[in-house]
Amino acid sequence: MTQRQSDEAPPPRTPLSGPEGGALGLPRRRGPIWRTTRPIRAVLVVVAGAGALAAVVWTAAHGAVDPYVALTFCLVIAVGELARITLPGHREVAPIASAGAISYAFLVGLGNEPVEHAAPQVVAVVGLGLALGELPHVAVGRSPRLEDLARRVLDVMLLAAAFRPLVTEWSLSEPSVRVTLLMTSLVMAVWLVDAALAGMMRAERLRTNLLVAVRDEVRAQFATGAAIGASGVLIALACTVTGLVGLLVFSAPLLVSQVAFRRHAEVRRTYLETVRALSRVTEVGGYVENGHSRRVSHLAHGIACELGFSEDQLLELEYAALMHDIGQLSLREPIAGGATVLASPREQRRIAELGSAIIRETGVLDNVAEVVRRQCEPLAGDGDEGVPPLGSRIIKVANAFDDLVGENGDEERRAAVLERLRMDTDSEYDPKVVDALATVLARV
């Protein structure tokens, strides 16, 4: 991997995309350029962009209030956006920029002097700051995730539209319990809206259950959201007493938190890269076809999203799918074509158990090892352990499909293999998993 990515980097635009961009290498169907498969994302980006542009025009026409203060916050936001980080789940966040934007929206005074800039000016300053911070990234080819950038703009639009009119109406000019409670309530409300939007876009991108996606976003964003929101409120209150010094002083704790978040993301990313490298051993050794583990992983990911897996479950499934064939390293002679689906049940069980034993040696992937161990079992289970975990049933279907289709199977072959899997749903393959596979294939 040549660029920094999170450990759960987003899947390709389709779960089975190959070198030519289509399913398993097949070209995608193309429609009119104005059509999009992600309308929620498109609407969000358009609304945020139009709102920021309108705010800039309004501010230019009416003139900026306290331009030096606006410029200071704009530069802090730009620096914060320049230092944005990518967290697990490929979530781009800019803690310092977001906290600076929140504090500017909530600013009621500066060194005991009242501040009365309007909501459009807040949006304009934040929009320009974010744009300035993104310029260096764009210059070196690291374009931002537009939906994440648009959400940062939209959050400030909502906060400014709700809070700035109250500054004049209620004559807010100094810290108080009422002001603090108002700011905290607005931050919490906007954070919930933001998490819901992020969940909707995640569900739209992964084609997964909306409630599961929203729950994942709430859990994933809780720590960063709390740190950003609290810092934004604290900076706004501090600036009413200390002036612009408070902006710099109270941004320091957030900088420390950002470093911790970045290190956490790097550890998770390194861990997944290690698993991906390990999964290549069977391909390099000639035990399976080149790209088999990756294709099975993509298939399993698409099926699991269709069945409503949570983010943590998807990550465990990815680990298991990438390493599902690692037990083949124990074979004296590779299976023809590496297709374990053609091996005897006894041989399949032996490969799965050896692979599971290898994974358990890590000491931290016991759930993944269990999924790999039971991947070859029939639908009703083997012995007294009952039905295999759903992750095992997903890998069983994805592996069988790729073993029989290969990298460049045509549409007729894929349909024939899918029908063959359906014929074995009474004993071998979970029918709901096969149906999910059919849905994933039909999307391409």
N, C-alpha and C positions, 0 to 999 in steps of 0.2 A: 504494500500500500504506500503510495507516494505522498498522499496528503493525509493530514490528521483527520481521522474520522472517529465517531463514537463506536463503542463495542457492539452496538446494535444498529449498525448503519441500515438505512432503509432499503428494502428489497428493490430490485429493478422495477421498471414501470409495469411489468407484468411478472408474476412469480416465476415464469419459465423462460425469461428472455435469454436468447443466445447471442452469438457474435453479430448477427445481422439485426438484432433488435426485436425479433419476433419470437414466437414460442419454439423453443428448442432449435433456434436458428431459422425458423420460417419467417418470412416477411410479414410485418403487421399490415392490417387493412387500414387504409388511409381514407379520411373523410375530409370535408371542407375545413379550411384552416381555422374558421371561427368556432368550430366545435371543440369541446373539452370534456374529458372524463372526470374532471374535478371542478364542478361548478361552484361549490362552496368556497374553495380556495380562490377561484377567479373573482367571485363577488367581493370577498374580503379584501383582496389586493386592490381592486378598483375603488371600493369605498374608502379605504385608507389613503390611497394615492390621491383621489379627488379631494378628500377632506384636507389633506396637507397642502395641496396646491391652492385650494380656495383660501385657506388660512394665510398662506404667504401673500397672496394677492390682497386680501383684506388688510393685513398688517402694513404692506407697502403703501396702500391707499390712505390709511388713517394715521400712519406713523407709529413708531415703536415707543412704548412707555418705558422709561428707565433703560435706554439702549445699552449702557455699559453692564448693567445687571444681566440683561438678556444675552449679551455677548459672552459673559462669563459662564453662564449656565450652558449656552450653546457649545462652548469649547469643552466643558467638562463632559457633556453628553457625547461629543465627538470622540474624545479620548476613551470614554467607556465603551462606545461602539467599536472602536478600533481594537479594544482588548476583549471583545466578545469571545465566549468559549462554547464548545460543543459538548453537551452532557450525554450520558447514555440515552439511547433512543433517538439519537441524531437530533437532539433539541438544542437549537442555538439560543443562548441567553446572553444578555449584556447587563450584568447586575449593576455596575456603576452608572451606565447610561440610563437604565430604567429608574434607579433611585434618584438620579439627578432630575429626570423628567417629572417624576412624582413630586419631588420637593418644589420644583418650579411651579407646578400646577397648584400646590398647596401654599405657596408663599404669601403670607398676609402682611409681613413687615420685614424691614431690613435695618438692623441697628436702631430699633425704636421708631423708625420712620415707616408709615404705611405704604403698601405696594398695591397698586390698583390696575395692573395689566389685565386685559380681557382674555377670554378663553381662546379666541382665534390666535392671539399672539403666542400663547403657550404652545399651541399646536404647531405654529410656524417655526418657533425657536427649536422645538424638539425635532420636527421634521428636517430642518436644515442641519442640526447637530448629527442626527443619524446618517444623513446623506454624506456629510463630510467624513464621518468615521468609516463609512463603507468604501470611500474612494480608494484608499490604499489596498483594501482587500480585492476590489474589482480589478485594480491595475495589475495585480499579480495572479489573476485568474481564480480567486476564491470568492465567487459571487455568493451573496447571502441567500438563505432560504426566504423567499419572498413572503411566504405565509407567516413566518416568525417575525420578520421585520414589520409586516403590516399589523400584526397583533400588538406590537409595541406601540405603534402609532395610534391604533384604535383605543388601547387602554388609556392613553393620555387624553385622547379626545373625549372619552366618557368621563374621566375624572375632572377635566377642565370644565366641561359643559355642566356638570353637576355642582362643582364647588365655586367657581369664579363668580357666578351671579350672587351667591350668598355672601361673598366678601363685602360687596356694596350694600346689599339689602340688610344684612345684619351688622354692618359696621365692624367687621372683624379686623383687628389690627395688632393683637398681641396674644400670646399663648394663654389658654384657659382649658379647663376640663371639658367644656362644651366643644371647643375647637378640636381638641385631641380626639374626643369620642367621634366627632363628625368625620375627621380624617380617617380614623381607623375603620369606621363603618364603611366608608366609601371604598377604601382599599380592599376590604374583604369582599364587598359586593362585586367590584370590577375583577378581582382575582377569580371569583367563581365564574363570572362570564367568560373570562379569558380561558380558564380550564375547560369550560364547556365547548368553546370554539375550537380549542386545540384537540379535544376529543372528537369533535365532528370531523375535523380535517384528517385526523388519524384514521377514523373509521372509513372515511372516503378514500384515503390513499391505500389502506390495506384491505379494504372490502371486508371489514370485520364488524362485530356487534357494537352498536353505538354506546350502550351502557357500559360495556367492558372497556371500550376505548376512553370514555370520560373518566371512569374510575382509575384507569392507569395514569391518566394525565393529572388527576387530583393528587394521587399518591406521589407521582414523580416530581411534581412542581411544588409540593408543600414546603419543603425546606428552603428552596431558593426563593419562593414567593414570600415566605415569612420574613426572610432576611432582607429582601429588596423592599417590601412594603414598610417594615419597621424602620429601615434606614431612611427611606424617603420622608416619612412623617417626622423622624427625629431631626433630619437636616432642616426641614421647613420650620420647625419650632425653634431650633438653635439659631437659625439665621435672623430671627426677629430680635435676638438679644446680642449676638456676636457679629452680625453682618456677614459678609461673604466668607469670613474666616471659618464660620461653621460649616460651610459647604465642603471645604477641604479637610477640616479636622474630622468631621463625622463620616467622611467617605472612607477613611482608613480602615475601620473594622470590616467594611464590606470588601475591601481589597484583600484582606486576609482570608475572608470566607471564599472569595473567588479563587484564590490560590489553592485552597483545600478542595474545592469542587473540581478544579482542573486536574489535580493529582489523582483524585478518585476516578475521573473519567479516563485518564491515561492508564491507570492500573487495569480497569475493566477492558479497555481497548487492547492492551497488550495480552491480556488473558485470552481473548477471543482470537487474536492473531496467532497465538501459539496453538490453539485448537485447530484452526484452519490449516496451519502448516503441518501439524501432525496428521490431519486427514489426507494430506497429499502423499504420505508415505506409501500407502497401498497402490496409488497410481504410478508413482515413480518405480516401485518394485514390480510393476506389470501384473498385479493381482486383479485389478479392476480397470475398466476403460477410463481414459483420461476425461476428467470432468464429471465422473459419475457421482461422487460425493456431493459436489456442488449442485448438480441437477436434482438429486434426491432432496437436498436441503431446501432448494427453492420450491419444489413440489410440496414438501411437507409444510413449509411455511404458508403457502397459499391455502392448503387444505385446513390447517390449524386456524388461520384467520377466518375462513368460512365457518368453522365450527365454534368460533368465539373464544379462542384462547386468550388469556391475559398476557401482558408483556413479559412477565417472569416465566410463564409457561412456554412462550415462544422462544425465549433465549435457551432454556433447557432443551427444548426440542431441536433447536439448531445445533447445539453441541452434540446431541445424540445422533442426529441425521448425518452430521459431518463424519462422525466416528463409528457409524453403524457397521462398517466392514473391516474395522481394524483387526478383528480376530482372524482375518484371512492371512495375516502375517505368520501364523503358526502352521500353515499348510506347507507340505513338502512340494506339492505341485499345484500351481494356480488352477482354479476352476476355469473351464473354457469361457473366455470372454468376461470372466469375473462375475457371471450371472449366478448369484446364490439361489435365485428362485428355481434354477434347474438342478440344484444339488438335492441329495436325499435329505429327508427330515432330520435324520441323525446328524448328518454333516452340518446342516444349517444350525442345529442346536449347539453343536460343538463350537462353531465359529462365533455364535452369539455369546456363549458363556466365556470363551477366552477373551473376546473383546470387552465384555463386562469386567472381567478380572483386571485387565490392563487399565481400564478407566478408574476402577476403585483404588488403584495404587496412588492416584492423585490425592486421595483423602478428603476431597471437597466436592466430588461429583457423584455421590452415591445415588441420587435420584436419576441422573443421566445413565449411570451404569445399569440400574434396574430397567430402564426403558430399553436399553440395548440388549440386555439379557433376554427379555421376553418378546423381542421383535419377531421371532420366527414361530411363535406359538399359534395354534389355530384360534378361531374366533371364540370358542368356548373355554379356552385355556388348556393348560397341560398339567395334569395332576390336581392337587388340592388347592392351588393358589387362586383359582377362579379366573375370571375374565382378565386378559392382559390390560395394562394401562392404555388409555386412549392414545397417548404418544407412541406406544409400541405398535398399535394397530395402524396409525397413520404412516409410520416408517415402513411397515410391512407392505402397505399398498403402494406407497411412493417408490420403494425399491423394486417391487415386482414390475411396476409400470416401466421404469427406466431400464431395467434388465431386459425387458422384452421389446422395447421400442428403440432404445439407444439414442444417440445424439441427434441423428438426422432422419428419424422416422417420418414418413409422409402421413398425410391426414387419414388415409384409409387404414394404414397400419395402426395408428393411434386409436382409431375407432374400434378396430378389431380387438386390440389388446384390452381396451376398456370393456368391451362386451365379454371378453373372456373373464375378466375380474368379476363382472356382475354374475356370471354363471357360478362362481365359487363363493358367493356371499352367504350361502347356507352353512358353510363349514370353515372356510379359511379367512375370508375378508369381511370386515365390518361394512354392511351395506350403506350406512350413513357416511362413512369415510369415502367409499367409492362414489357415492352421489356428489360429495363435496369435490372430489377430483374431477368429475365430469363438469361441474359448474366452473371450476378454475380453468379447465381446458377450453370450455365454450366461450370464456371471456376474451380469449386471445384473438 
